[in-house]
Structure formats: C-alpha cells, structure tokens
C-alpha cells in the first residue's frame, strides 16, 4: 500500500466501525457477547467500552449459562479457574458498587490470582481471538458490509469454529504447562502461542 502512496493507517480508518467482543473460552468452545452500540456526541453509532457495570451484567447474565453449555460434566461444586486481563473493574470486590469477584464466584468461577499481568501467551482466549479474526478475514466480503450482516457472519464463524476446530480449541485450553515452558525458555518474550 505504501508503494502506491496509500498510507496503511489511512486505509484502515475507512474500513468501518470496530466491534468489541468479550467472551469465555472453555473446553475448546468460544462463547461471546458483543458490546452494545452507543451514540456519540455527533449522533453516530459506536461500540461501547467495557465498564465495571457492564462486566457485572456480562458475568451475571452469561457465565453460569456458558459454563453449563461448554462443559456439562464439570462438577457443580467445583469452581472453574478463570484467567482474565488486569483491568481494575475485573477485580472489583465488595468495596465497589458492583462486586464482580462475587458475581464470578456465584456463576461458578474462581479467578486465577497468580496469573501474570501481561501474558497473552498464557491466556488461551487470546490465541483463539486471533483464530477467529483470521477466519473472519477469510470470509470477509470485498465490499463494505452492514453491522447486521457482520453479526450474522460472526455468529456463523464462531459456530463453525466450535464445530470444526474443537480439538484445536481443547488443546489451547489444556496446554498451559507447554505454554509456560515456552515463555520461560524465551525469558518472558512472546512465543508461538
């Protein structure tokens, strides 16, 4: 693009609005929630950001249901280990307006506290977001698509991954020791995961 005097950043800006997705990657399956659209000060639709209140809604609305869907035989009394990013609102407790840690426990999850802050190689969903993005790129139309059409394509792509790439997804969900060895060998540098 640069050779033809079209700067990469200018090209990217004309490709439409971003869609922000949060999800759970468990037992090789991806379940997701697309953040709602908001209207900015100029009246244009834009994707909302995740906040503590939205995260609480996300947890209380979806996580317990997704746990049952992704792994039906998981013992009911046992909490699912949850690896997540380090935004502060993800770790809100009873000192805040929304106790997100309690909401996670109520949904059947427990936060893995010793997980490194910046470790996409150790967080299986990060790699799966890349797989999803690659698959979406393969099916992207040449012309601009509407939000509704994209949402349909996203739903179909996730369903395709959950049905056809389940073994690969399960491997990503269970190879934490391999990942840790690779990160340790590279002294904390990014590895293939």
N, C-alpha and C positions, 0 to 999 in steps of 0.2 A: 504494500500500500504506500509506503513511504516513497518508493521509486516513482510513483505516479502522482506525487505531491498531494496525497490524501493522508493526513496525519491519523494515526491509529486512534488517538483519543477523540478526534472529531467524528470519525467513522462510528465509534462505539456509541456516542451520545445520541445518534439518530436512530438507534435500534429499538426504542420503546421504553416502557416503564419497567423497573425491576419488580419481581415478585419475591416476597420474603416468606420463607418456609421454615417451620420448626417441626421436629419430628422425634420419633423413637425408633431406634434400630435394634431389634431384639430377636434373637434366634433366626437371624437371616432375613427377616422381614422388615420393611420400612412402612411405618405409619406416619402420616404427616398432617399438618394443619397450615393452611395458607393464611397469613395475617390479613386482616380486613383492609380494605382500601379506605383512605380518608380523603377529605377535600382540603387542599392547601388554601392559603390566603387569597390566591388568584382564582379559586374555584376549580382548579384542576385536580383530578383524582391522583392519589399517590398511595403507595403501600405504607401501612403503619409500621412503627417500630415496636419491638417487644419491650414491654414495661413490666414492673413487678405485678401490677394488677392484671395485665393480660396473661402473664405467666401463670398466675394463680388460677385464672379461668382455664387456661390450657391444661394445667395439671388436673384440676377437679373435674373437668369435662371429659378429657380423653384418656389419661394414663391408665386408670384401672381397667377400662374397656379394652384398650390396646394390649395390656398385659394378658388378659384372658384370651384375646384373639391370636396373639403371637405365640403363646406357649401355654396351651390348655392344661398340660400336666404339671406345671410349676406348682410346688406345694403352697397351699393357701396361706399358711402361717409364716412362710419364708419371704423375706423382703428381697426384691430384685435389686442387684447392685446397679446404681445409676452413675454413669460418668457424664459429666457436663462441663460446660465452659465456666469461666470465673467471673461473669458479670455479677455485681453485688446483689441484684434483686433475686438471683437464683438461689441465694443463701439467706434470704430474709427469714427471720425467726419471729418469735412472739413479741419482740421489741418493735416490730414494724406493723403497719396497717394490715398487711396480708402475710400470714405465716406460711411461706412457700415450702419450707422444710417439713412442716407438719402436714401440709397438703400432699407432699410426695409420700410421706410415711403412710398416710391414710389411703393412698392409692396403691400401696404395696411395694414401695421402693425405698432404698436407702442410698444416700449419696456416698460415693467412694471418696473419702476425705483426703487420702494420701496421693491422689492423682495429681501429677504435675500441672501447673497452671497453663503453660503453653506447650501442649503436646498433641498436635493433630495426628501424629503417627500412632499414638496410643489410644486415640478415640476412634473407634470403628466407624461411627456415623460420618466422620469427616471424609474418609475414603469412599464411603457409599454415596455421599453427596456428589463427589467427582464422577462416579459411575453414572449416576442419574443425569448429571449435566452433559456428559459425553453422549448418552443415549438420546437426550433431548436434542442435542446438536445434530445427531444423525437423522432425526425425523423432522427437523425444522423446515418449514416451507421457505421458498425463495422470496415470497412477498411477505409483507408485514401481516401478522395475524392479530385478531382481536383478543382481549383478555379472556372472554368466554371460550374461544376456540383453543387458546393456550391451556386453559384449565382442563379442558377435555383431553388434550394431548398429554398433559402432565399426569392426569388420572390413569390414562391408558399405559403410559410409560412405567409408572410405579407398579401397576398391576402386572405388566409384562416382566419387570424385574423380579417381583415377588413370586411369580410362577416359573420363570425360566432361569433365573440366576440365584435360586435359593441356596444351592450348595456353596457357591462362591460367597454369598452373604453370610452363611453359617460359619464358614472358615474365618471371615473377618471378625465375627462376633466371638470366636473362641481361641484366637491365636495371640492373646496378649503376651504370653511369655516369649514367643518368637519376636514380636514387636519390640519388647523391652530389651532383648538381647541385641537386636539390630541397632537400636538407639544407643545402647551402652557401648557397643563396638565403635560406633561413629562419634563417641563422646558427646552425645546430645544433638548432633547435626541431623537434619532431615534425612530419612531413609526412604525406601521404596513404598512404605505403607502410606 
